[in-house]
Amino acid sequence: MLTTGLLLGGAAASVADLGGGLAAMAYLNQFGREAERESDSFAVSVLPRAGYDPNGLVTFFDTLRRESGGGEAPAFLSSHPATAERIENTRREIAATRLPAGLRVHDNGRLEIIQRRIRLLRGER
């Protein structure tokens, strides 16, 4: 970078720095995306063992996509796989999994109760 700055001037050095920073971010983010893929796969395997239908993950990712307006950062800038990819991977993994009968699809309001308790503990209303 120093050589670029000396030979071509400050603006070129800034562009080179930016390019180098983006390349480094893209390289490091690939590890984060792989960890997220592993996490999604783990959730598909552990949810049925906890008695829950893993198709809720697909619903969650779909809600995430809808609430974000469908727009996502370019893949190389993101630390997570694209939501559409996560939906596709999760559906494929669920289809390949033999799910037991009687899995729950609702938690009967337990999540809301836990969220409310956390807000109260934090002094929120």
N, CA and C of each residue as an Amber inpcrd file, in Angstrom:
protein
   375
   0.8150000  -1.1780000   0.0000000   0.0000000   0.0000000   0.0000000
   0.8690000   1.2560000   0.0000000   1.9670000   1.2110000   0.7450000
   2.8560000   2.3640000   0.7930000   3.4280000   2.6460000  -0.5840000
   3.8130000   1.5920000  -1.2930000   4.3620000   1.7530000  -2.6410000
   3.3200000   2.3770000  -3.5640000   2.0840000   1.9170000  -3.4770000
   1.0070000   2.4770000  -4.3010000   0.8510000   3.9590000  -4.0140000
   0.8990000   4.3400000  -2.7520000   0.7640000   5.7390000  -2.3740000
   1.8980000   6.5890000  -2.9010000   3.1360000   6.0450000  -2.8330000
   4.2910000   6.7970000  -3.3240000   4.2670000   6.9550000  -4.8380000
   3.8900000   5.8920000  -5.5350000   3.9150000   5.9220000  -6.9930000
   2.7220000   6.6450000  -7.6000000   1.5470000   6.4630000  -7.0570000
   0.3450000   6.9810000  -7.7000000  -0.3660000   8.0800000  -6.9180000
   0.0280000   8.3240000  -5.7060000  -0.5800000   9.3940000  -4.9420000
  -1.5820000   8.8960000  -3.9180000  -2.0700000   9.8260000  -3.0990000
  -2.9540000   9.4960000  -1.9850000  -4.2680000   8.8720000  -2.3780000
  -4.8940000   9.3530000  -3.4690000  -6.1910000   8.8010000  -3.8730000
  -6.0570000   7.3410000  -4.2660000  -4.9970000   7.0200000  -5.0030000
  -4.7820000   5.6270000  -5.4130000  -4.5250000   4.7440000  -4.1940000
  -3.7890000   5.2880000  -3.2370000  -3.5290000   4.5170000  -2.0130000
  -4.8180000   4.2590000  -1.2590000  -5.7120000   5.2510000  -1.2250000
  -7.0020000   5.0750000  -0.5540000  -7.8360000   3.9980000  -1.2290000
  -7.8330000   4.0120000  -2.5600000  -8.5670000   2.9900000  -3.3100000
  -7.9620000   1.6210000  -3.0530000  -6.6280000   1.5410000  -3.0330000
  -5.9580000   0.2650000  -2.7650000  -6.2870000  -0.2200000  -1.3570000
  -6.2950000   0.7040000  -0.3850000  -6.6540000   0.3350000   0.9870000
  -8.0800000  -0.1960000   1.0600000  -8.9880000   0.4940000   0.3830000
 -10.3790000   0.0610000   0.3630000 -10.5050000  -1.3240000  -0.2620000
  -9.8510000  -1.5150000  -1.3870000  -9.8890000  -2.8260000  -2.0530000
  -9.3160000  -3.9200000  -1.1790000  -8.2130000  -3.6210000  -0.5190000
  -7.6040000  -4.6020000   0.3850000  -8.5090000  -4.9150000   1.5620000
  -9.1560000  -3.8700000   2.0940000 -10.0750000  -4.0730000   3.2130000
 -11.2770000  -4.9190000   2.8170000 -11.8230000  -4.6560000   1.6300000
 -12.9670000  -5.4510000   1.1460000 -12.5630000  -6.8990000   0.9080000
 -11.3740000  -7.1050000   0.3550000 -10.9000000  -8.4730000   0.1200000
 -10.7250000  -9.2120000   1.4440000 -10.1710000  -8.5320000   2.4340000
  -9.9880000  -9.1580000   3.7430000 -11.3360000  -9.4860000   4.3800000
 -12.3050000  -8.5590000   4.2580000 -13.6410000  -8.7930000   4.8200000
 -14.2990000  -9.9900000   4.1400000 -14.2000000 -10.0470000   2.8260000
 -14.8020000 -11.1610000   2.0880000 -14.1820000 -12.4810000   2.5210000
 -12.8690000 -12.4940000   2.7040000 -12.1800000 -13.7170000   3.1150000
 -12.6270000 -14.1440000   4.5080000 -12.6680000 -13.2120000   5.4410000
 -13.0550000 -13.5500000   6.8150000 -14.5240000 -13.9160000   6.9220000
 -15.3890000 -13.2580000   6.1350000 -16.8230000 -13.5460000   6.2020000
 -17.1590000 -14.9440000   5.7310000 -16.3250000 -15.5330000   4.8720000
 -16.6310000 -16.8900000   4.4300000 -16.6390000 -17.8550000   5.6070000
 -15.8200000 -17.5970000   6.6170000 -15.8020000 -18.4710000   7.7890000
 -17.0660000 -18.2700000   8.6190000 -17.5310000 -17.0330000   8.7300000
 -18.7740000 -16.7600000   9.4470000 -19.9650000 -17.4010000   8.7600000
 -19.9870000 -17.3370000   7.4270000 -21.1010000 -17.9520000   6.6860000
 -21.0950000 -19.4590000   6.8730000 -19.9200000 -20.0580000   6.8680000
 -19.8490000 -21.5140000   7.0690000 -20.3110000 -21.8810000   8.4770000
 -19.9540000 -21.0810000   9.4660000 -20.4010000 -21.3380000  10.8380000
 -21.9140000 -21.2250000  10.9340000 -22.5110000 -20.2600000  10.2260000
 -23.9620000 -20.1140000  10.2220000 -24.6370000 -21.3020000   9.5470000
 -24.0360000 -21.8060000   8.4720000 -24.5940000 -22.9990000   7.8090000
 -24.5720000 -24.1880000   8.7650000 -23.4670000 -24.3370000   9.4990000
 -23.3650000 -25.4260000  10.4740000 -24.3960000 -25.2520000  11.5820000
 -24.6070000 -24.0160000  12.0050000 -25.5810000 -23.7300000  13.0460000
 -26.9990000 -24.0840000  12.5870000 -27.3240000 -23.7230000  11.3460000
 -28.6390000 -24.0590000  10.7970000 -28.8260000 -25.5650000  10.7360000
 -27.7840000 -26.2630000  10.2970000 -27.8390000 -27.7240000  10.2050000
 -28.0230000 -28.3470000  11.5990000 -27.3060000 -27.7970000  12.5650000
 -27.4260000 -28.2810000  13.9400000 -28.8560000 -28.0860000  14.4500000
 -29.4450000 -26.9290000  14.1400000 -30.8210000 -26.6580000  14.5820000
 -31.7970000 -27.6640000  13.9900000 -31.6000000 -28.0210000  12.7140000
 -32.4820000 -29.0120000  12.0770000 -32.3760000 -30.3480000  12.8010000
 -31.1970000 -30.6860000  13.2910000 -31.0420000 -31.9760000  13.9700000
 -31.4910000 -31.9370000  15.4260000 -31.3250000 -30.8000000  16.0940000
 -31.6250000 -30.7600000  17.5240000 -33.0910000 -30.4340000  17.8250000
 -33.7460000 -29.6620000  16.9790000 -35.1500000 -29.3100000  17.2470000
 -36.0500000 -30.5370000  17.3890000 -35.9660000 -31.5180000  16.4940000
 -36.8090000 -32.7080000  16.6870000 -36.5010000 -33.4480000  17.9930000
 -35.2440000 -33.4540000  18.4090000 -34.8940000 -34.1100000  19.6760000
 -35.4890000 -33.3640000  20.8610000 -35.7280000 -32.0580000  20.6810000
 -36.3740000 -31.2620000  21.7290000 -37.8920000 -31.3120000  21.6120000
 -38.3940000 -32.0060000  20.5750000 -39.8370000 -32.1660000  20.4100000
 -40.4840000 -31.1550000  19.4870000 -39.6640000 -30.3390000  18.7820000
 -40.2140000 -29.3000000  17.9060000 -39.9770000 -29.6210000  16.4370000
 -40.9140000 -29.1920000  15.6230000 -40.8270000 -29.3800000  14.1760000
 -39.8080000 -28.3860000  13.6130000 -38.7620000 -28.8540000  12.9260000
 -37.7400000 -27.9480000  12.4040000 -38.2230000 -27.0740000  11.2480000
 -39.4140000 -27.3380000  10.7170000 -39.9520000 -26.4750000   9.6640000
 -40.1790000 -25.0490000  10.1650000 -40.2030000 -24.8710000  11.4740000
 -40.2810000 -23.5340000  12.0430000 -39.0860000 -22.6760000  11.6580000
 -37.9410000 -23.3220000  11.4000000 -36.7680000 -22.5790000  10.9300000
 -37.0420000 -21.9250000   9.5860000 -37.6890000 -22.6690000   8.6990000
 -38.0220000 -22.1220000   7.3860000 -38.9480000 -20.9270000   7.5490000
 -39.9300000 -21.0590000   8.4340000 -40.8450000 -19.9580000   8.7070000
 -40.0830000 -18.7560000   9.2610000 -39.1390000 -19.0120000  10.1640000
 -38.3260000 -17.9430000  10.7400000 -37.5250000 -17.2300000   9.6510000
 -36.8440000 -17.9870000   8.7950000 -36.0420000 -17.3730000   7.7350000
 -36.9150000 -16.6000000   6.7510000 -38.0890000 -17.1340000   6.4850000
 -39.0110000 -16.4410000   5.5780000 -39.4660000 -15.1120000   6.1940000
 -39.7550000 -15.1220000   7.4880000 -40.1240000 -13.8910000   8.1940000
 -38.9610000 -12.8990000   8.1620000 -37.7630000 -13.3940000   8.3670000
 -36.5620000 -12.5570000   8.3130000 -36.4330000 -11.8850000   6.9520000
 -36.6290000 -12.6450000   5.9030000 -36.5340000 -12.1100000   4.5420000
 -37.6280000 -11.0640000   4.3060000 -38.8380000 -11.3710000   4.7450000
 -39.9640000 -10.4560000   4.5410000 -39.7560000  -9.1460000   5.3160000
 -39.2920000  -9.2370000   6.5590000 -39.1130000  -8.0440000   7.3750000
 -37.9260000  -7.1970000   6.9230000 -36.9700000  -7.8090000   6.2340000
 -35.8340000  -7.0380000   5.7300000 -36.1570000  -6.4020000   4.3890000
 -37.3670000  -6.6340000   3.8950000 -37.7660000  -6.0700000   2.6140000
 -37.1840000  -6.8200000   1.4410000 -36.6020000  -7.9810000   1.7100000
 -36.0330000  -8.7950000   0.6430000 -34.6640000  -8.3380000   0.1980000
 -34.2390000  -7.1540000   0.6360000 -32.9310000  -6.6540000   0.2350000
 -31.8480000  -7.1290000   1.1810000 -30.7600000  -7.5880000   0.6270000
 -29.6390000  -8.0420000   1.4420000 -28.3580000  -7.4320000   0.9120000
 -27.3690000  -7.3490000   1.7830000 -26.0530000  -6.8750000   1.3660000
 -25.4590000  -7.8870000   0.3860000 -24.5320000  -7.4480000  -0.4420000
 -23.8670000  -8.4090000  -1.3180000 -23.2770000  -9.5520000  -0.4930000
 -23.3480000 -10.7610000  -1.0000000 -22.9430000 -11.9510000  -0.2480000
 -21.5270000 -11.8370000   0.3140000 -20.6040000 -11.2610000  -0.4560000
 -19.2200000 -11.2200000   0.0210000 -19.0410000 -10.2700000   1.2030000
 -19.9960000  -9.3680000   1.4280000 -19.9260000  -8.4590000   2.5700000
 -20.6470000  -9.0020000   3.7960000 -21.4210000 -10.0440000   3.6330000
 -22.2570000 -10.5480000   4.7130000 -21.5640000 -11.6500000   5.5040000
 -21.7740000 -11.6320000   6.8120000 -21.2400000 -12.7010000   7.6630000
 -22.1910000 -13.8880000   7.7310000 -23.3720000 -13.7630000   7.1070000
 -24.3690000 -14.8290000   7.0810000 -24.6550000 -15.2150000   5.6350000
 -25.0300000 -16.4730000   5.4130000 -25.4750000 -16.8380000   4.0620000
 -26.7320000 -16.0420000   3.7090000 -26.9900000 -15.8870000   2.4370000
 -28.2050000 -15.2070000   1.9960000 -29.4120000 -15.9490000   2.5640000
 -30.4410000 -15.2150000   2.9170000 -31.6260000 -15.8250000   3.5240000
 -32.2590000 -16.8530000   2.5950000 -32.3040000 -16.5520000   1.3080000
 -32.8620000 -17.5170000   0.3510000 -32.0600000 -18.8210000   0.3680000
 -30.7470000 -18.7250000   0.4830000 -29.9070000 -19.9210000   0.5690000
 -30.1990000 -20.6910000   1.8440000 -30.3800000 -19.9680000   2.9510000
 -30.6610000 -20.6330000   4.2250000 -31.9900000 -21.3700000   4.1640000
 -32.9820000 -20.7650000   3.5220000 -34.2840000 -21.4150000   3.3700000
 -34.1230000 -22.6810000   2.5420000 -33.4360000 -22.5700000   1.4220000
 -33.2490000 -23.7200000   0.5300000 -32.4780000 -24.8370000   1.2270000
 -31.3800000 -24.4960000   1.8920000 -30.5770000 -25.5090000   2.5900000
 -31.3800000 -26.1860000   3.6990000 -32.1450000 -25.3830000   4.4430000
 -32.9240000 -25.9370000   5.5530000 -34.0250000 -26.8560000   5.0400000
 -34.7070000 -26.4400000   3.9950000 -35.7530000 -27.3100000   3.4120000
 -35.1500000 -28.6210000   2.9280000 -34.0160000 -28.5380000   2.2560000
 -33.3640000 -29.7480000   1.7400000 -32.9580000 -30.6830000   2.8840000
 -32.4020000 -30.1030000   3.9490000 -31.9740000 -30.9320000   5.0750000
 -33.1610000 -31.5560000   5.8020000 -34.2360000 -30.7990000   5.9620000
 -35.4410000 -31.3450000   6.6110000 -36.0040000 -32.4810000   5.7670000
 -36.0240000 -32.3030000   4.4480000 -36.5530000 -33.3500000   3.5530000
 -35.7290000 -34.6300000   3.6570000 -34.4440000 -34.4990000   3.9480000
 -33.5720000 -35.6700000   4.0490000 -33.5780000 -36.2860000   5.4480000
 -34.3030000 -35.6530000   6.3690000 -34.3350000 -36.1070000   7.7590000
 -35.6250000 -36.8640000   8.0280000 -35.4990000 -37.9550000   8.7210000
 -36.6860000 -38.7150000   9.1230000 -37.1900000 -38.1450000  10.4430000
 -38.2850000 -37.4080000  10.3510000 -38.8200000 -36.7380000  11.5350000
 -39.8130000 -37.6350000  12.2630000 -39.7450000 -37.6580000  13.5830000
 -40.7280000 -38.4380000  14.3390000 -42.1020000 -37.7740000  14.2760000
 -43.1100000 -38.5390000  14.5240000 -44.4870000 -38.0070000  14.5420000
 -44.7110000 -37.1960000  15.8050000 -45.6700000 -36.2940000  15.7360000
 -46.1110000 -35.5620000  16.9210000 -45.2220000 -34.4070000  17.3450000
 -44.4100000 -33.8860000  16.4480000 -43.5650000 -32.7540000  16.8170000
 -44.4140000 -31.4920000  16.9990000 -44.0750000 -30.6830000  17.9850000
 -44.8180000 -29.4660000  18.2750000 -44.4630000 -28.3690000  17.2710000
 -45.4650000 -27.5890000  16.9100000 -45.2430000 -26.4540000  16.0180000
 -45.4650000 -25.1350000  16.7530000 -45.9610000 -25.1810000  17.9890000
 -46.1900000 -23.9930000  18.8060000 -45.6100000 -24.2290000  20.1880000
 -45.2240000 -23.1560000  20.8480000 -44.7010000 -23.2790000  22.2030000
 -45.7100000 -22.8180000  23.2540000 -46.9650000 -22.6350000  22.8240000
 -48.0530000 -22.2250000  23.7180000 -47.7500000 -20.9330000  24.4590000
 -47.0820000 -19.9990000  23.7930000 -46.8250000 -18.6840000  24.3740000
 -45.6330000 -18.5990000  25.2950000 -44.8470000 -19.6520000  25.3990000
 -43.7040000 -19.6320000  26.3230000 -42.6670000 -18.5700000  25.9470000
 -42.4120000 -18.4010000  24.6610000 -41.4310000 -17.4060000  24.2410000
 -41.8450000 -16.0150000  24.7080000 -43.0930000 -15.6660000  24.5170000
 -43.5690000 -14.3480000  24.9430000 -43.4430000 -14.1740000  26.4520000
 -43.6970000 -15.2250000  27.2010000 -43.5710000 -15.1600000  28.6590000
 -42.1150000 -14.9010000  29.0370000 -41.1940000 -15.6090000  28.4130000
 -39.7670000 -15.4310000  28.7000000 -39.3200000 -14.0240000  28.3120000
 -39.7510000 -13.5540000  27.1430000 -39.3930000 -12.2040000  26.7110000
 -39.9150000 -11.1600000  27.6900000 -41.1310000 -11.3460000  28.1590000
 -41.7250000 -10.4070000  29.1240000 -40.9380000 -10.4140000  30.4290000
 -40.5490000 -11.5760000  30.9010000 -39.7660000 -11.6680000  32.1410000
 -38.4180000 -10.9650000  31.9910000 -37.7860000 -11.1340000  30.8460000
 -36.5020000 -10.4710000  30.6050000 -36.6740000  -8.9540000  30.6220000
 -37.7300000  -8.4640000  29.9660000 -37.9850000  -7.0170000  29.9740000
 -38.2050000  -6.5100000  31.4010000 -38.9340000  -7.2590000  32.2010000
 -39.1830000  -6.8530000  33.5830000 -37.8990000  -6.8610000  34.4020000
 -37.0520000  -7.8660000  34.1940000 -35.7780000  -7.9380000  34.9010000
 -34.8650000  -6.7740000  34.5290000 -34.9750000  -6.3150000  33.3000000
 -34.1630000  -5.1980000  32.8260000 -34.7920000  -3.8530000  33.1930000
 -35.9490000  -3.8760000  33.8430000 -36.6190000  -2.6460000  34.2490000
 -37.4260000  -2.0010000  33.1420000 -37.6800000  -2.7480000  32.0800000
 -38.4800000  -2.2330000  30.9740000 -39.9380000  -2.5740000  31.2240000
 -40.8260000  -1.8750000  30.5650000 -42.2440000  -2.1640000  30.7180000
 -42.7800000  -2.9130000  29.5610000
